[in-house]
Structure formats: structure tokens, C-alpha cells
């Protein structure tokens, strides 16, 4: 990505590219995404896209990295309890299913095993420290903090776009979501919290 300062018009163009590319990558993956469709939807040209992002892979990296940062900011780990964090993740996946789709494509096309992103890009430090501190206080069961985090995230994704059973949408009745939230909250509480909580 270029380091030059953008004009207001340039920033608007760049944002249109990001918005169009997010949808394109979420729907078609890295290999299936087409730069032609992205620039048409963004009302720009390939030269502009390449100037901002270098290539299609650079564009995906920028979008995926931003989506990971966004969820850490929008759904920070709750200092009071992991069950509530799981429910807030559930709600975020309902509201913004592209995050899960982007992560799925990254897993399928780039990293079929191990961590989804390189060590410097993992953004797990705060979450893992919180879990370790909660374990130290006797609130969270013993175990590797990363595994506890992975379990809670996995449970929060039970009805997400990557579910092999049922993918929920925000358009479903409120009472359906409320029942799932209650089940998720109680299941996470039983799975990872101690009686002291």
C-alpha cells in the first residue's frame, strides 16, 4: 500500500475499493475474486487499485487485517465474563457475516493448518492475558489460554456462515436469537467458567 497522503477524493476512492473488495472476497474468495468486478463496483480503475494496494493479494491482506482489527475493537474481550463475550461475538457475526467468510477463505486458500495469520498479526495478546488473569483469579477453568479462547470463539460461531448445520441471519425473529444467546451464554459458562464465577 502506498504511504503517500491521500486527498479527500483519493480517500473516498480507496474506501470504495475496500467496500467493493470486501464483498467480492467474501463471496468469491481470493482466487475467485475478480479485480474487474471490484473496480467496476468501486467506480474506479485497475491502476488506482494497484496504486493503493499493489495487487489483488495485497488488497485481500489489507481488508482481512482491517477486519481482524475491527472485531478486536468492536467486540473487546469482556473483563467480567467470557459467556457475554461469546454472545457479543455471535451478534457481530450476525451483523457482519463478511468477517467469517473472509476468515474461511483465508483458511481454505492460504493456511489450511495452524494459526490463521502470522504471529505479528494475531492480535491475541490482550485476550490471552485476560484469560490467564481470570484463571489466576480462579474464575476460568485451567487449560491453555489459547485453547480456552479458541473454544469460546468456536462456540460463538455455532450459527455463523461457516456452520455446517445452520447459518443464522439477522432477519430471523428476535426471540430465536434471544434463545440462541441464552443457550450460548449458559454453554460457555458451563464449559469454561468455574463455580467461583
DRENNUPA-728278 format. One record per residue (C-alpha): residue in three letters; chain; x, y negated, z negated. Coordinates in Angstrom, 3 decimals. Layout:
r residu = ALA, chaine = A, c1 = X, c2 = Y, c3 = Z
...
END
This chain:
r residu = UNK, chaine = A, c1 = 0.000, c2 = 0.000, c3 = 0.000
r residu = UNK, chaine = A, c1 = 1.296, c2 = -3.449, c3 = 0.808
r residu = UNK, chaine = A, c1 = 2.408, c2 = -5.682, c3 = -2.009
r residu = UNK, chaine = A, c1 = 1.504, c2 = -8.953, c3 = -0.278
r residu = UNK, chaine = A, c1 = -1.088, c2 = -11.272, c3 = -1.758
r residu = UNK, chaine = A, c1 = -4.490, c2 = -10.907, c3 = -0.140
r residu = UNK, chaine = A, c1 = -6.728, c2 = -13.727, c3 = 0.915
r residu = UNK, chaine = A, c1 = -10.351, c2 = -13.584, c3 = -0.210
r residu = UNK, chaine = A, c1 = -11.260, c2 = -12.287, c3 = 3.251
r residu = UNK, chaine = A, c1 = -8.461, c2 = -9.695, c3 = 3.114
r residu = UNK, chaine = A, c1 = -9.542, c2 = -8.538, c3 = -0.340
r residu = UNK, chaine = A, c1 = -13.128, c2 = -8.173, c3 = 0.900
r residu = UNK, chaine = A, c1 = -11.939, c2 = -6.124, c3 = 3.877
r residu = UNK, chaine = A, c1 = -9.782, c2 = -3.948, c3 = 1.664
r residu = UNK, chaine = A, c1 = -12.740, c2 = -3.336, c3 = -0.673
r residu = UNK, chaine = A, c1 = -14.997, c2 = -2.422, c3 = 2.270
r residu = UNK, chaine = A, c1 = -12.371, c2 = 0.117, c3 = 3.361
r residu = UNK, chaine = A, c1 = -12.235, c2 = 1.586, c3 = -0.145
r residu = UNK, chaine = A, c1 = -16.025, c2 = 1.806, c3 = -0.376
r residu = UNK, chaine = A, c1 = -16.384, c2 = 3.421, c3 = 3.057
r residu = UNK, chaine = A, c1 = -13.465, c2 = 5.780, c3 = 2.471
r residu = UNK, chaine = A, c1 = -14.762, c2 = 6.865, c3 = -0.933
r residu = UNK, chaine = A, c1 = -17.991, c2 = 8.017, c3 = 0.688
r residu = UNK, chaine = A, c1 = -16.178, c2 = 9.602, c3 = 3.639
r residu = UNK, chaine = A, c1 = -13.697, c2 = 11.535, c3 = 1.493
r residu = UNK, chaine = A, c1 = -16.375, c2 = 12.594, c3 = -0.980
r residu = UNK, chaine = A, c1 = -18.497, c2 = 14.001, c3 = 1.836
r residu = UNK, chaine = A, c1 = -15.839, c2 = 15.491, c3 = 4.125
r residu = UNK, chaine = A, c1 = -12.660, c2 = 15.991, c3 = 2.119
r residu = UNK, chaine = A, c1 = -9.162, c2 = 14.895, c3 = 3.061
r residu = UNK, chaine = A, c1 = -8.814, c2 = 16.942, c3 = 6.239
r residu = UNK, chaine = A, c1 = -12.401, c2 = 16.346, c3 = 7.345
r residu = UNK, chaine = A, c1 = -12.439, c2 = 12.593, c3 = 6.758
r residu = UNK, chaine = A, c1 = -12.131, c2 = 10.531, c3 = 9.913
r residu = UNK, chaine = A, c1 = -10.370, c2 = 7.172, c3 = 9.983
r residu = UNK, chaine = A, c1 = -12.631, c2 = 6.149, c3 = 12.882
r residu = UNK, chaine = A, c1 = -15.742, c2 = 6.562, c3 = 10.725
r residu = UNK, chaine = A, c1 = -14.117, c2 = 4.745, c3 = 7.810
r residu = UNK, chaine = A, c1 = -13.115, c2 = 1.674, c3 = 9.843
r residu = UNK, chaine = A, c1 = -16.500, c2 = 1.606, c3 = 11.602
r residu = UNK, chaine = A, c1 = -18.349, c2 = 1.680, c3 = 8.269
r residu = UNK, chaine = A, c1 = -15.948, c2 = -0.919, c3 = 6.822
r residu = UNK, chaine = A, c1 = -16.317, c2 = -3.171, c3 = 9.903
r residu = UNK, chaine = A, c1 = -12.570, c2 = -3.366, c3 = 10.406
r residu = UNK, chaine = A, c1 = -9.868, c2 = -1.616, c3 = 12.445
r residu = UNK, chaine = A, c1 = -7.217, c2 = 1.072, c3 = 12.009
r residu = UNK, chaine = A, c1 = -4.386, c2 = -1.454, c3 = 11.943
r residu = UNK, chaine = A, c1 = -5.934, c2 = -3.133, c3 = 8.887
r residu = UNK, chaine = A, c1 = -6.442, c2 = 0.202, c3 = 7.123
r residu = UNK, chaine = A, c1 = -2.853, c2 = 1.273, c3 = 7.803
r residu = UNK, chaine = A, c1 = -1.537, c2 = -2.128, c3 = 6.727
r residu = UNK, chaine = A, c1 = -3.250, c2 = -1.784, c3 = 3.345
r residu = UNK, chaine = A, c1 = -2.776, c2 = 1.955, c3 = 2.698
r residu = UNK, chaine = A, c1 = -0.082, c2 = 3.311, c3 = 5.029
r residu = UNK, chaine = A, c1 = -2.058, c2 = 6.325, c3 = 6.246
r residu = UNK, chaine = A, c1 = -5.134, c2 = 8.421, c3 = 5.520
r residu = UNK, chaine = A, c1 = -3.378, c2 = 10.304, c3 = 2.710
r residu = UNK, chaine = A, c1 = -2.282, c2 = 7.031, c3 = 1.113
r residu = UNK, chaine = A, c1 = -5.874, c2 = 5.833, c3 = 1.265
r residu = UNK, chaine = A, c1 = -7.106, c2 = 9.006, c3 = -0.430
r residu = UNK, chaine = A, c1 = -4.429, c2 = 8.677, c3 = -3.117
r residu = UNK, chaine = A, c1 = -5.452, c2 = 5.075, c3 = -3.805
r residu = UNK, chaine = A, c1 = -9.126, c2 = 5.985, c3 = -4.063
r residu = UNK, chaine = A, c1 = -8.595, c2 = 9.096, c3 = -6.146
r residu = UNK, chaine = A, c1 = -6.175, c2 = 7.373, c3 = -8.515
r residu = UNK, chaine = A, c1 = -8.604, c2 = 4.494, c3 = -8.978
r residu = UNK, chaine = A, c1 = -11.465, c2 = 6.911, c3 = -9.676
r residu = UNK, chaine = A, c1 = -9.436, c2 = 8.648, c3 = -12.393
r residu = UNK, chaine = A, c1 = -8.543, c2 = 5.310, c3 = -13.980
r residu = UNK, chaine = A, c1 = -12.161, c2 = 4.204, c3 = -13.754
r residu = UNK, chaine = A, c1 = -13.542, c2 = 7.179, c3 = -15.673
r residu = UNK, chaine = A, c1 = -10.946, c2 = 6.727, c3 = -18.423
r residu = UNK, chaine = A, c1 = -12.028, c2 = 3.081, c3 = -18.726
r residu = UNK, chaine = A, c1 = -15.777, c2 = 3.611, c3 = -18.354
r residu = UNK, chaine = A, c1 = -16.009, c2 = 6.770, c3 = -20.481
r residu = UNK, chaine = A, c1 = -13.206, c2 = 6.495, c3 = -23.036
r residu = UNK, chaine = A, c1 = -12.939, c2 = 9.330, c3 = -25.478
r residu = UNK, chaine = A, c1 = -15.145, c2 = 8.529, c3 = -28.427
r residu = UNK, chaine = A, c1 = -13.407, c2 = 8.205, c3 = -31.753
r residu = UNK, chaine = A, c1 = -16.464, c2 = 9.551, c3 = -33.556
r residu = UNK, chaine = A, c1 = -17.106, c2 = 12.851, c3 = -31.776
r residu = UNK, chaine = A, c1 = -16.405, c2 = 14.956, c3 = -28.718
r residu = UNK, chaine = A, c1 = -20.049, c2 = 16.013, c3 = -28.196
r residu = UNK, chaine = A, c1 = -21.027, c2 = 12.416, c3 = -27.465
r residu = UNK, chaine = A, c1 = -18.064, c2 = 12.050, c3 = -25.094
r residu = UNK, chaine = A, c1 = -19.265, c2 = 15.135, c3 = -23.182
r residu = UNK, chaine = A, c1 = -22.745, c2 = 13.626, c3 = -22.827
r residu = UNK, chaine = A, c1 = -21.344, c2 = 10.321, c3 = -21.600
r residu = UNK, chaine = A, c1 = -19.275, c2 = 12.231, c3 = -19.020
r residu = UNK, chaine = A, c1 = -22.444, c2 = 14.064, c3 = -17.930
r residu = UNK, chaine = A, c1 = -24.158, c2 = 10.720, c3 = -17.429
r residu = UNK, chaine = A, c1 = -21.210, c2 = 9.328, c3 = -15.468
r residu = UNK, chaine = A, c1 = -21.218, c2 = 12.321, c3 = -13.115
r residu = UNK, chaine = A, c1 = -24.935, c2 = 11.750, c3 = -12.516
r residu = UNK, chaine = A, c1 = -24.400, c2 = 8.090, c3 = -11.772
r residu = UNK, chaine = A, c1 = -21.201, c2 = 8.506, c3 = -9.713
r residu = UNK, chaine = A, c1 = -21.012, c2 = 12.020, c3 = -8.233
r residu = UNK, chaine = A, c1 = -18.235, c2 = 10.975, c3 = -5.849
r residu = UNK, chaine = A, c1 = -15.664, c2 = 11.354, c3 = -8.673
r residu = UNK, chaine = A, c1 = -16.334, c2 = 15.078, c3 = -8.965
r residu = UNK, chaine = A, c1 = -16.429, c2 = 15.506, c3 = -5.209
r residu = UNK, chaine = A, c1 = -13.079, c2 = 13.730, c3 = -4.777
r residu = UNK, chaine = A, c1 = -11.528, c2 = 15.857, c3 = -7.517
r residu = UNK, chaine = A, c1 = -12.912, c2 = 19.010, c3 = -5.882
r residu = UNK, chaine = A, c1 = -11.413, c2 = 18.103, c3 = -2.509
r residu = UNK, chaine = A, c1 = -8.079, c2 = 17.312, c3 = -4.165
r residu = UNK, chaine = A, c1 = -8.179, c2 = 20.736, c3 = -5.841
r residu = UNK, chaine = A, c1 = -9.158, c2 = 22.551, c3 = -2.632
r residu = UNK, chaine = A, c1 = -6.808, c2 = 20.751, c3 = -0.260
r residu = UNK, chaine = A, c1 = -3.846, c2 = 19.763, c3 = -2.385
r residu = UNK, chaine = A, c1 = -3.465, c2 = 21.506, c3 = -5.735
r residu = UNK, chaine = A, c1 = -5.174, c2 = 24.864, c3 = -5.990
r residu = UNK, chaine = A, c1 = -3.444, c2 = 25.588, c3 = -9.321
r residu = UNK, chaine = A, c1 = -2.024, c2 = 23.690, c3 = -12.252
r residu = UNK, chaine = A, c1 = -2.734, c2 = 20.051, c3 = -13.036
r residu = UNK, chaine = A, c1 = -4.774, c2 = 18.102, c3 = -10.529
r residu = UNK, chaine = A, c1 = -2.279, c2 = 15.228, c3 = -10.377
r residu = UNK, chaine = A, c1 = 1.413, c2 = 14.737, c3 = -11.071
r residu = UNK, chaine = A, c1 = 2.487, c2 = 14.228, c3 = -14.684
r residu = UNK, chaine = A, c1 = 2.830, c2 = 10.407, c3 = -14.498
r residu = UNK, chaine = A, c1 = -0.717, c2 = 10.116, c3 = -13.086
r residu = UNK, chaine = A, c1 = -2.514, c2 = 12.390, c3 = -15.575
r residu = UNK, chaine = A, c1 = -3.921, c2 = 9.696, c3 = -17.909
r residu = UNK, chaine = A, c1 = -4.435, c2 = 12.301, c3 = -20.651
r residu = UNK, chaine = A, c1 = -2.220, c2 = 10.851, c3 = -23.382
r residu = UNK, chaine = A, c1 = -4.895, c2 = 8.925, c3 = -25.281
r residu = UNK, chaine = A, c1 = -7.389, c2 = 11.798, c3 = -25.100
r residu = UNK, chaine = A, c1 = -4.846, c2 = 14.357, c3 = -26.266
r residu = UNK, chaine = A, c1 = -3.706, c2 = 12.111, c3 = -29.143
r residu = UNK, chaine = A, c1 = -7.298, c2 = 11.639, c3 = -30.268
r residu = UNK, chaine = A, c1 = -7.954, c2 = 15.381, c3 = -30.228
r residu = UNK, chaine = A, c1 = -4.722, c2 = 16.114, c3 = -32.095
r residu = UNK, chaine = A, c1 = -5.566, c2 = 13.441, c3 = -34.695
r residu = UNK, chaine = A, c1 = -9.090, c2 = 14.855, c3 = -35.079
r residu = UNK, chaine = A, c1 = -7.575, c2 = 18.316, c3 = -35.533
r residu = UNK, chaine = A, c1 = -5.213, c2 = 16.918, c3 = -38.158
r residu = UNK, chaine = A, c1 = -8.207, c2 = 15.456, c3 = -39.984
r residu = UNK, chaine = A, c1 = -9.955, c2 = 18.842, c3 = -39.876
r residu = UNK, chaine = A, c1 = -12.753, c2 = 17.639, c3 = -37.568
r residu = UNK, chaine = A, c1 = -11.853, c2 = 19.616, c3 = -34.439
r residu = UNK, chaine = A, c1 = -11.014, c2 = 23.307, c3 = -34.320
r residu = UNK, chaine = A, c1 = -7.428, c2 = 24.469, c3 = -33.961
r residu = UNK, chaine = A, c1 = -6.048, c2 = 25.021, c3 = -30.491
r residu = UNK, chaine = A, c1 = -4.024, c2 = 23.325, c3 = -27.822
r residu = UNK, chaine = A, c1 = -5.460, c2 = 19.769, c3 = -27.460
r residu = UNK, chaine = A, c1 = -5.288, c2 = 20.043, c3 = -23.676
r residu = UNK, chaine = A, c1 = -7.371, c2 = 23.233, c3 = -23.755
r residu = UNK, chaine = A, c1 = -9.939, c2 = 21.618, c3 = -26.061
r residu = UNK, chaine = A, c1 = -10.150, c2 = 18.649, c3 = -23.681
r residu = UNK, chaine = A, c1 = -10.473, c2 = 20.929, c3 = -20.634
r residu = UNK, chaine = A, c1 = -13.255, c2 = 22.909, c3 = -22.326
r residu = UNK, chaine = A, c1 = -15.255, c2 = 19.799, c3 = -23.191
r residu = UNK, chaine = A, c1 = -14.830, c2 = 18.349, c3 = -19.693
r residu = UNK, chaine = A, c1 = -15.815, c2 = 21.689, c3 = -18.167
r residu = UNK, chaine = A, c1 = -18.954, c2 = 21.815, c3 = -20.293
r residu = UNK, chaine = A, c1 = -19.826, c2 = 18.247, c3 = -19.292
r residu = UNK, chaine = A, c1 = -19.642, c2 = 19.319, c3 = -15.637
r residu = UNK, chaine = A, c1 = -22.097, c2 = 22.228, c3 = -16.007
r residu = UNK, chaine = A, c1 = -24.730, c2 = 20.450, c3 = -13.869
r residu = UNK, chaine = A, c1 = -22.345, c2 = 18.358, c3 = -11.766
r residu = UNK, chaine = A, c1 = -21.900, c2 = 18.510, c3 = -7.973
r residu = UNK, chaine = A, c1 = -19.345, c2 = 21.318, c3 = -8.443
r residu = UNK, chaine = A, c1 = -21.735, c2 = 23.590, c3 = -10.327
r residu = UNK, chaine = A, c1 = -22.177, c2 = 26.969, c3 = -8.693
r residu = UNK, chaine = A, c1 = -25.543, c2 = 27.270, c3 = -10.414
r residu = UNK, chaine = A, c1 = -27.354, c2 = 23.924, c3 = -10.132
r residu = UNK, chaine = A, c1 = -26.284, c2 = 20.382, c3 = -9.237
r residu = UNK, chaine = A, c1 = -28.328, c2 = 17.747, c3 = -11.027
r residu = UNK, chaine = A, c1 = -29.209, c2 = 14.335, c3 = -9.634
r residu = UNK, chaine = A, c1 = -30.057, c2 = 11.039, c3 = -11.285
r residu = UNK, chaine = A, c1 = -33.520, c2 = 11.223, c3 = -9.675
r residu = UNK, chaine = A, c1 = -34.663, c2 = 14.118, c3 = -11.876
r residu = UNK, chaine = A, c1 = -37.111, c2 = 13.361, c3 = -14.708
r residu = UNK, chaine = A, c1 = -35.682, c2 = 11.685, c3 = -17.800
r residu = UNK, chaine = A, c1 = -36.947, c2 = 14.475, c3 = -20.047
r residu = UNK, chaine = A, c1 = -34.944, c2 = 17.036, c3 = -18.024
r residu = UNK, chaine = A, c1 = -31.759, c2 = 15.028, c3 = -18.553
r residu = UNK, chaine = A, c1 = -32.559, c2 = 14.474, c3 = -22.208
r residu = UNK, chaine = A, c1 = -32.943, c2 = 18.242, c3 = -22.731
r residu = UNK, chaine = A, c1 = -29.602, c2 = 18.882, c3 = -20.995
r residu = UNK, chaine = A, c1 = -27.912, c2 = 16.170, c3 = -23.063
r residu = UNK, chaine = A, c1 = -29.212, c2 = 17.713, c3 = -26.281
r residu = UNK, chaine = A, c1 = -28.053, c2 = 21.190, c3 = -25.213
r residu = UNK, chaine = A, c1 = -24.645, c2 = 19.867, c3 = -24.136
r residu = UNK, chaine = A, c1 = -24.153, c2 = 17.874, c3 = -27.333
r residu = UNK, chaine = A, c1 = -25.037, c2 = 20.855, c3 = -29.538
r residu = UNK, chaine = A, c1 = -22.984, c2 = 23.317, c3 = -27.465
r residu = UNK, chaine = A, c1 = -19.867, c2 = 21.146, c3 = -27.582
r residu = UNK, chaine = A, c1 = -20.388, c2 = 20.582, c3 = -31.317
r residu = UNK, chaine = A, c1 = -20.521, c2 = 24.333, c3 = -31.934
r residu = UNK, chaine = A, c1 = -17.632, c2 = 25.100, c3 = -29.574
r residu = UNK, chaine = A, c1 = -15.023, c2 = 22.600, c3 = -30.745
r residu = UNK, chaine = A, c1 = -16.083, c2 = 20.790, c3 = -33.901
r residu = UNK, chaine = A, c1 = -15.543, c2 = 22.170, c3 = -37.405
r residu = UNK, chaine = A, c1 = -18.047, c2 = 22.339, c3 = -40.228
r residu = UNK, chaine = A, c1 = -16.350, c2 = 19.281, c3 = -41.711
r residu = UNK, chaine = A, c1 = -17.746, c2 = 17.155, c3 = -38.851
END
